[in-house]
Amino acid sequence: MNYEKLMRECFALAEKGAGKVLTNPMVGAILIKDGEIISKGYHHGFGKDHAEVNCFKNAKVDVSGATMVVNLEPCSHFGKNPPCVDEVIRQGVKKVVISNLDTNPKVDSIQKMRDAGIEVIMEVLEEEGRLLNEKFFFNMKYHRPLISLKYAMSLDGKIATKDYDSKWISGEESRNFVHKLRNDYDAILIGKNTLIKDNAKLNCRLDGGVDPVRIILANDLDFDENLEIFKLDSDKDTIIATTSDKDLEVNAKILLCKEKNGQVDLEDLLDKLYQMNISSVLVEGGSLVNTSFLENDLVDKIYEFIAPIVVGGKDSRSAFLGQGVSEIKDAEKFEIANLERFGEDIMVEVNNVYRNIN
């Protein structure tokens, strides 16, 4: 039996839960009996049936004696759902093939399945499985959302002109990929100045896509209620993260945060977002917001889109500001995780070398 092929099918099923599972992992499951696939399932969303249970419910024939291929070790603890491993045993499955062990310390189902007479095969496409659920594994290790910056820049490293014009540095294909990122991340964050300048909606415009939670960093609450973001018809909230307790009559929730150096304390904000089951945040702010995350050592990943143009000018905007470092050896260090081409643009995806992203 080609377990690698079946596992990749599990990955594809799992990805259907992108943007919906929050701090849960994306998981797909397949049941095979007598050499034939008899059922498929996946975790549809936070609080809903896990992939294994969904797969059993979709089965139209007796599953006893079947093999289950699932990309993550079945859970063995009570949360919003009962332990999946108990259902796997109860259903009479005889073999379980997995890609990754669950790093949640509450989960330890391998020995329980083996004690029940189930053969367990592990580490099938393990690295691909870790990449699929990099946000989940990051959450388990660091207990906060994974933070990714996204920006487009010119060949000379500029994200806007001296007059703050940035539309459009990147091409349409790059912007389409950004909407996929918005679908895959639980929340998107920008600063108040960027919101006002761009009148941004911060929604996902893919067909069938999932809107992220929209977060605005604001030191004050002086907003125009006619901004597009306050008129969105979305099932996800718009949140204004602020240190101000002023009343505000707009279609948004106020998240009062601690203050640090006259700004929103980003660590306090991330703690609050994690308590809201937000596993990942895509930062689409300008130079000031990017620099704040960098200087607080909160940048885990960067998606940098490079367009074949030169902006020039000493007053045009770079992706980062601040004092910078005096010596190259002290520069923030990242490693290239992926390179892709979108039309005329190049996208460089990098991970922080000091974090175990996946």
TIKEDO-69501 format. One record per residue (C-alpha): y, z, x; residue in three letters. Coordinates in pm, 1 decimal. Layout:
N
SITE         v         w         u  res
SITE         Y         Z         X  ALA
...
This chain:
358
SITE         v         w         u  res
SITE       0.0       0.0       0.0  MET
SITE     342.3     -93.3     138.4  ASN
SITE     522.8     240.5     119.7  TYR
SITE     832.2     111.6     299.1  GLU
SITE     884.3    -159.0      36.6  LYS
SITE     834.6      92.9    -241.8  LEU
SITE    1071.7     340.4     -74.0  MET
SITE    1344.6      78.1     -54.0  ARG
SITE    1295.7      25.2    -426.2  GLU
SITE    1341.8     401.2    -468.5  CYS
SITE    1666.6     378.6    -270.4  PHE
SITE    1789.0     101.5    -502.4  ALA
SITE    1704.1     314.6    -806.4  LEU
SITE    1873.9     617.7    -652.9  ALA
SITE    2195.5     423.8    -591.8  GLU
SITE    2234.6     376.8    -966.8  LYS
SITE    2344.7     739.8    -969.5  GLY
SITE    2631.8     676.4    -724.4  ALA
SITE    2947.9     854.1    -832.6  GLY
SITE    2763.4    1044.4   -1106.8  LYS
SITE    2543.8    1303.8    -933.3  VAL
SITE    2828.6    1500.4    -767.0  LEU
SITE    2681.9    1763.5    -532.8  THR
SITE    2328.3    1665.5    -629.4  ASN
SITE    2142.8    1404.2    -421.4  PRO
SITE    2081.6    1047.9    -534.7  MET
SITE    1709.2    1017.3    -600.8  VAL
SITE    1477.9     744.7    -726.1  GLY
SITE    1108.3     777.9    -810.0  ALA
SITE     820.6     535.0    -869.7  ILE
SITE     468.6     602.6    -999.8  LEU
SITE     180.2     380.2    -887.8  ILE
SITE    -173.0     384.5   -1031.0  LYS
SITE    -459.4     148.7    -953.0  ASP
SITE    -224.8     -53.6    -732.5  GLY
SITE      29.9    -113.1   -1011.4  GLU
SITE     371.6      38.3   -1077.0  ILE
SITE     343.2     228.2   -1402.5  ILE
SITE     687.1     389.4   -1418.6  SER
SITE    1028.0     417.8   -1251.1  LYS
SITE    1307.3     670.0   -1281.2  GLY
SITE    1618.6     803.9   -1115.7  TYR
SITE    1866.8    1089.8   -1137.7  HIS
SITE    2126.3     959.3   -1383.2  HIS
SITE    2390.2    1225.4   -1332.6  GLY
SITE    2478.0    1585.0   -1256.2  PHE
SITE    2296.8    1818.4   -1496.9  GLY
SITE    2063.1    1545.3   -1626.4  LYS
SITE    1689.4    1509.1   -1564.3  ASP
SITE    1591.2    1474.5   -1201.7  HIS
SITE    1430.4    1148.1   -1090.2  ALA
SITE    1072.8    1276.6   -1102.6  GLU
SITE    1103.5    1405.1   -1459.1  VAL
SITE    1285.7    1088.6   -1566.6  ASN
SITE    1002.4     884.5   -1415.8  CYS
SITE     735.5    1084.7   -1600.6  PHE
SITE     925.1    1043.9   -1929.8  LYS
SITE     940.6     666.5   -1877.8  ASN
SITE     564.7     637.0   -1822.0  ALA
SITE     371.0     472.2   -2106.0  LYS
SITE      24.1     550.6   -1967.7  VAL
SITE    -160.4     852.2   -1831.3  ASP
SITE     -15.8     938.7   -1487.1  VAL
SITE    -293.7    1168.8   -1365.3  SER
SITE    -429.2    1050.4   -1032.5  GLY
SITE    -114.6     845.2    -963.3  ALA
SITE      88.7     824.0    -643.2  THR
SITE     457.4     912.9    -663.2  MET
SITE     703.3     758.9    -418.9  VAL
SITE    1031.8     952.5    -418.1  VAL
SITE    1306.4     946.0    -158.0  ASN
SITE    1364.7    1323.2    -150.5  LEU
SITE    1131.6    1621.5    -150.4  GLU
SITE    1089.8    1743.7    -511.0  PRO
SITE    1293.9    2055.8    -582.2  CYS
SITE    1115.4    2389.9    -610.8  SER
SITE    1388.1    2613.7    -753.2  HIS
SITE    1557.7    2672.8   -1086.5  PHE
SITE    1909.0    2532.0   -1117.9  GLY
SITE    2040.5    2324.7   -1407.4  LYS
SITE    1681.0    2195.8   -1430.3  ASN
SITE    1340.3    2359.0   -1373.3  PRO
SITE    1148.7    2290.1   -1049.1  PRO
SITE    1032.7    1928.0   -1026.4  CYS
SITE     741.5    2021.2    -802.1  VAL
SITE     583.6    2217.5   -1089.3  ASP
SITE     596.7    1908.3   -1310.9  GLU
SITE     449.6    1691.3   -1033.5  VAL
SITE     155.8    1930.6   -1009.1  ILE
SITE     118.6    1966.4   -1386.5  ARG
SITE     108.9    1588.8   -1437.1  GLN
SITE    -188.6    1556.1   -1201.3  GLY
SITE     -24.0    1340.7    -933.9  VAL
SITE    -260.4    1308.8    -635.1  LYS
SITE     -28.2    1174.7    -366.1  LYS
SITE     346.5    1207.7    -301.6  VAL
SITE     531.9     985.9     -52.3  VAL
SITE     881.2    1097.2      50.0  ILE
SITE    1157.4     982.3     281.5  SER
SITE    1350.0    1305.6     342.8  ASN
SITE    1298.6    1678.1     325.4  LEU
SITE    1554.3    1856.7     108.8  ASP
SITE    1780.4    2063.6     337.4  THR
SITE    1873.5    2298.1      52.5  ASN
SITE    1729.0    2631.3     178.3  PRO
SITE    1605.6    2704.1    -174.9  LYS
SITE    1367.9    2406.2    -160.9  VAL
SITE    1021.8    2437.7      -4.7  ASP
SITE     774.0    2231.9    -205.1  SER
SITE     561.3    2057.7      59.3  ILE
SITE     315.7    2341.2     108.2  GLN
SITE     307.5    2410.4    -264.7  LYS
SITE     197.5    2050.9    -330.4  MET
SITE     -61.6    2062.0     -53.2  ARG
SITE    -199.9    2390.8    -185.5  ASP
SITE    -239.8    2213.6    -521.4  ALA
SITE    -450.5    1942.7    -355.3  GLY
SITE    -175.8    1678.1    -341.5  ILE
SITE    -164.7    1457.6     -32.7  GLU
SITE     189.3    1443.0     107.3  VAL
SITE     319.3    1161.3     328.1  ILE
SITE     663.4    1222.7     481.1  MET
SITE     938.5    1049.5     681.5  GLU
SITE     903.9     700.7     531.5  VAL
SITE    1233.4     525.9     624.5  LEU
SITE    1375.3     867.8     704.3  GLU
SITE    1698.7     746.7     868.7  GLU
SITE    1778.8     509.0     581.8  GLU
SITE    1718.2     792.2     338.9  GLY
SITE    1956.5    1023.9     523.7  ARG
SITE    2224.8     755.8     522.3  LEU
SITE    2179.6     706.2     147.4  LEU
SITE    2244.0    1076.4      82.9  ASN
SITE    2485.1    1149.7     367.1  GLU
SITE    2725.9    1331.3     132.1  LYS
SITE    2451.0    1561.1       2.3  PHE
SITE    2321.2    1646.0     348.8  PHE
SITE    2679.3    1704.6     468.6  PHE
SITE    2744.4    1941.6     175.7  ASN
SITE    2430.6    2139.6     250.9  MET
SITE    2534.9    2182.7     614.9  LYS
SITE    2910.7    2243.8     585.3  TYR
SITE    2953.6    2374.4     228.1  HIS
SITE    3256.7    2159.4     154.8  ARG
SITE    3324.9    1800.5      43.4  PRO
SITE    3286.5    1519.0     294.5  LEU
SITE    3634.0    1380.8     374.0  ILE
SITE    3685.0    1010.7     445.3  SER
SITE    4015.1     841.3     522.0  LEU
SITE    4072.6     482.0     413.8  LYS
SITE    4359.8     264.1     527.5  TYR
SITE    4442.8     -97.2     610.9  ALA
SITE    4638.3    -181.7     923.0  MET
SITE    4769.4    -475.4    1121.7  SER
SITE    4655.8    -579.4    1468.1  LEU
SITE    4932.6    -362.5    1612.9  ASP
SITE    4815.0     -58.6    1418.3  GLY
SITE    5074.1     -54.5    1137.8  LYS
SITE    4995.4      47.1     779.8  ILE
SITE    5343.3     -33.3     643.3  ALA
SITE    5675.0    -185.4     744.0  THR
SITE    5985.6      20.6     820.9  LYS
SITE    6071.6     -15.6     450.5  ASP
SITE    5727.3     123.6     355.8  TYR
SITE    5596.8    -207.6     223.4  ASP
SITE    5217.4    -228.3     255.4  SER
SITE    5112.1    -478.2     -13.8  LYS
SITE    4899.6    -642.2      82.6  TRP
SITE    4790.1    -587.3     443.0  ILE
SITE    4423.2    -636.8     363.9  SER
SITE    4274.1    -924.1     166.3  GLY
SITE    4108.7    -934.9    -174.5  GLU
SITE    3754.2    -893.9     -41.0  GLU
SITE    3853.9    -575.1     141.7  SER
SITE    4020.6    -440.3    -171.1  ARG
SITE    3706.0    -511.2    -374.5  ASN
SITE    3506.2    -305.1    -126.0  PHE
SITE    3756.3     -22.0    -162.9  VAL
SITE    3681.9     -16.3    -536.0  HIS
SITE    3315.1      23.0    -448.4  LYS
SITE    3413.3     321.4    -233.7  LEU
SITE    3606.8     464.7    -527.1  ARG
SITE    3289.6     427.4    -734.7  ASN
SITE    3082.6     608.0    -470.3  ASP
SITE    3318.6     899.3    -396.5  TYR
SITE    3367.6    1186.1    -639.1  ASP
SITE    3741.2    1210.0    -585.2  ALA
SITE    4031.4    1009.2    -443.6  ILE
SITE    4336.1    1180.4    -294.0  LEU
SITE    4690.3    1066.9    -215.3  ILE
SITE    5025.8    1230.9    -157.3  GLY
SITE    5305.1    1241.4    -413.0  LYS
SITE    5524.1     998.2    -215.5  ASN
SITE    5251.3     733.1    -203.0  THR
SITE    5185.3     776.5    -574.8  LEU
SITE    5550.0     723.8    -664.2  ILE
SITE    5601.7     433.2    -422.6  LYS
SITE    5292.2     240.6    -537.7  ASP
SITE    5275.6     370.5    -897.9  ASN
SITE    4902.5     387.1    -824.3  ALA
SITE    4632.5     426.4   -1092.0  LYS
SITE    4357.7     533.1    -847.3  LEU
SITE    4081.6     416.8   -1079.7  ASN
SITE    3773.8     205.2   -1010.3  CYS
SITE    3806.2    -153.5   -1128.8  ARG
SITE    3444.5    -262.1   -1082.5  LEU
SITE    3256.9    -373.0   -1393.9  ASP
SITE    3053.7     -69.3   -1492.6  GLY
SITE    3212.2     133.3   -1214.4  GLY
SITE    3272.5     508.1   -1221.5  VAL
SITE    3627.1     641.9   -1194.8  ASP
SITE    3681.1     914.7    -935.6  PRO
SITE    3866.2    1237.1   -1000.9  VAL
SITE    4226.9    1165.3    -896.9  ARG
SITE    4400.8    1425.3    -678.4  ILE
SITE    4772.0    1423.8    -596.8  ILE
SITE    4911.3    1646.7    -319.6  LEU
SITE    5254.7    1768.8    -421.3  ALA
SITE    5481.3    2043.8    -290.9  ASN
SITE    5690.8    2023.0    -607.0  ASP
SITE    5617.5    1911.3    -961.5  LEU
SITE    5907.5    1672.2   -1013.8  ASP
SITE    5715.5    1378.8   -1164.8  PHE
SITE    5804.6    1091.7   -1393.0  ASP
SITE    5573.8    1123.7   -1692.8  GLU
SITE    5568.2     742.8   -1726.2  ASN
SITE    5375.7     688.3   -1403.5  LEU
SITE    5064.5     478.1   -1467.2  GLU
SITE    4827.3     750.6   -1348.9  ILE
SITE    4938.6     977.2   -1635.5  PHE
SITE    4861.8     706.5   -1893.3  LYS
SITE    4504.9     628.5   -1783.6  LEU
SITE    4223.3     631.2   -2034.7  ASP
SITE    3953.1     782.4   -1814.1  SER
SITE    3674.9    1036.3   -1847.4  ASP
SITE    3779.1    1186.4   -1511.2  LYS
SITE    4069.4    1423.1   -1456.2  ASP
SITE    4394.5    1370.4   -1272.5  THR
SITE    4461.7    1685.7   -1069.7  ILE
SITE    4789.2    1782.2    -904.8  ILE
SITE    4719.3    2013.0    -609.1  ALA
SITE    5033.2    2214.6    -545.5  THR
SITE    5180.9    2547.5    -438.4  THR
SITE    5435.5    2536.9    -722.0  SER
SITE    5382.4    2730.3   -1043.7  ASP
SITE    5644.3    2531.0   -1236.1  LYS
SITE    5544.1    2405.6   -1582.8  ASP
SITE    5475.0    2032.5   -1604.9  LEU
SITE    5433.1    1823.9   -1919.7  GLU
SITE    5216.5    1534.4   -1801.4  VAL
SITE    4855.5    1426.2   -1854.7  ASN
SITE    4720.0    1611.6   -1551.6  ALA
SITE    4567.3    1943.6   -1455.2  LYS
SITE    4751.2    2171.6   -1213.2  ILE
SITE    4545.9    2319.8    -929.9  LEU
SITE    4741.4    2600.3    -769.0  LEU
SITE    4657.1    2631.7    -399.0  CYS
SITE    4749.2    2860.3    -113.2  LYS
SITE    5039.4    2759.5     106.9  GLU
SITE    5011.7    2683.9     478.5  LYS
SITE    5314.5    2583.9     686.2  ASN
SITE    5505.3    2492.5     372.2  GLY
SITE    5228.8    2260.2     246.8  GLN
SITE    4914.3    2283.4      35.9  VAL
SITE    4647.7    2464.3     239.2  ASP
SITE    4388.6    2186.4     267.6  LEU
SITE    4098.2    2421.0     340.9  GLU
SITE    4178.0    2620.7      28.0  ASP
SITE    4202.0    2295.6    -170.2  LEU
SITE    3861.5    2177.9     -44.3  LEU
SITE    3705.4    2514.8    -128.1  ASP
SITE    3833.8    2482.6    -483.0  LYS
SITE    3714.7    2122.1    -514.3  LEU
SITE    3367.3    2215.2    -389.2  TYR
SITE    3349.3    2489.3    -652.5  GLN
SITE    3418.5    2208.0    -901.6  MET
SITE    3105.2    2027.1    -768.6  ASN
SITE    3308.1    1757.8    -592.0  ILE
SITE    3094.1    1647.7    -297.1  SER
SITE    3321.4    1386.7    -139.1  SER
SITE    3688.8    1290.5    -122.7  VAL
SITE    3831.1     951.0     -27.5  LEU
SITE    4181.4     997.1     114.9  VAL
SITE    4408.4     697.8      55.3  GLU
SITE    4730.9     866.4     155.8  GLY
SITE    4993.9     752.4     399.1  GLY
SITE    5071.0     868.1     751.4  SER
SITE    5169.9    1223.3     659.1  LEU
SITE    4858.7    1295.6     453.4  VAL
SITE    4630.6    1134.3     713.5  ASN
SITE    4791.6    1344.0     986.2  THR
SITE    4757.3    1665.6     786.0  SER
SITE    4382.9    1615.9     748.2  PHE
SITE    4345.1    1518.6    1114.0  LEU
SITE    4544.5    1814.1    1247.0  GLU
SITE    4337.9    2051.1    1030.2  ASN
SITE    4016.8    1901.9    1174.2  ASP
SITE    3908.6    1781.3     830.5  LEU
SITE    3845.7    1412.2     894.4  VAL
SITE    3471.5    1340.6     884.7  ASP
SITE    3477.2     963.5     841.6  LYS
SITE    3728.0     676.3     851.6  ILE
SITE    3715.7     333.7     689.8  TYR
SITE    3969.7     126.9     883.9  GLU
SITE    4045.3    -226.1     762.9  PHE
SITE    4205.7    -445.0    1029.8  ILE
SITE    4395.1    -754.7     914.8  ALA
SITE    4484.4   -1043.3    1152.3  PRO
SITE    4860.6    -991.1    1126.4  ILE
SITE    5128.8    -832.9    1346.0  VAL
SITE    5400.4    -622.2    1181.6  VAL
SITE    5597.7    -514.0    1488.7  GLY
SITE    5904.7    -290.6    1490.9  GLY
SITE    5942.3      58.9    1631.6  LYS
SITE    6014.2     204.6    1287.2  ASP
SITE    5713.5      56.3    1107.4  SER
SITE    5447.7     307.1     998.4  ARG
SITE    5130.7     395.4    1186.2  SER
SITE    4820.3     548.0    1033.0  ALA
SITE    4890.7     881.8    1202.3  PHE
SITE    5207.0    1063.0    1310.3  LEU
SITE    5247.8    1410.7    1456.9  GLY
SITE    5289.0    1511.5    1819.7  GLN
SITE    4969.7    1344.6    1937.7  GLY
SITE    4790.6    1443.2    2258.2  VAL
SITE    4926.0    1440.1    2613.5  SER
SITE    4601.1    1324.4    2770.9  GLU
SITE    4343.2    1074.3    2647.2  ILE
SITE    4061.7    1323.2    2708.2  LYS
SITE    4205.4    1538.5    2428.4  ASP
SITE    4207.3    1256.9    2169.1  ALA
SITE    4011.6    1301.5    1845.4  GLU
SITE    3673.0    1140.1    1899.3  LYS
SITE    3478.2     925.3    1655.0  PHE
SITE    3173.5     701.3    1683.5  GLU
SITE    3128.6     360.8    1523.9  ILE
SITE    2879.9     378.4    1238.0  ALA
SITE    2926.5      30.6    1092.5  ASN
SITE    3120.4    -293.6    1134.2  LEU
SITE    3164.5    -542.1     850.0  GLU
SITE    3372.4    -850.0     783.1  ARG
SITE    3552.3    -898.5     453.3  PHE
SITE    3718.1   -1238.7     442.7  GLY
SITE    3967.5   -1243.9     729.2  GLU
SITE    3954.8    -864.7     772.0  ASP
SITE    3726.9    -644.3     978.6  ILE
SITE    3622.1    -302.7     848.5  MET
SITE    3537.0     -38.9    1108.7  VAL
SITE    3353.4     266.7     972.8  GLU
SITE    3353.5     562.8    1210.7  VAL
SITE    3211.8     915.3    1195.8  ASN
SITE    3349.1    1228.8    1359.3  ASN
SITE    3136.9    1286.8    1671.3  VAL
SITE    3145.2    1665.3    1621.4  TYR
SITE    2993.3    1653.5    1273.4  ARG
SITE    2637.9    1575.1    1176.2  ASN
SITE    2737.4    1331.7     901.9  ILE
SITE    2382.0    1233.8     812.6  ASN
